């Protein structure tokens, strides 16, 4: 099996703070952004813009 490199960039999921569903995935550079990422994104289940917080991606 091939081993994965442990680099500065990692894949994260963005979870809606209201419906608790993981709607988006994105990349984050751990060297530039040290804290948890929080963005206002559109939630298709609530049909409005809500706060999405960083969680682990599967």
C-alpha angles and dihedrals in degrees: 000000000000116000121228120237118242102224136161094264119074136176115246135180125227115223123200112242093215107041095022094225123138103238105162140035124201143156126263129194106220093202094058100034112041100168132061115290118240122183136169104239136164114266110207092198094055091032093223141081112278138167113274120198131201119263135163117283118223 
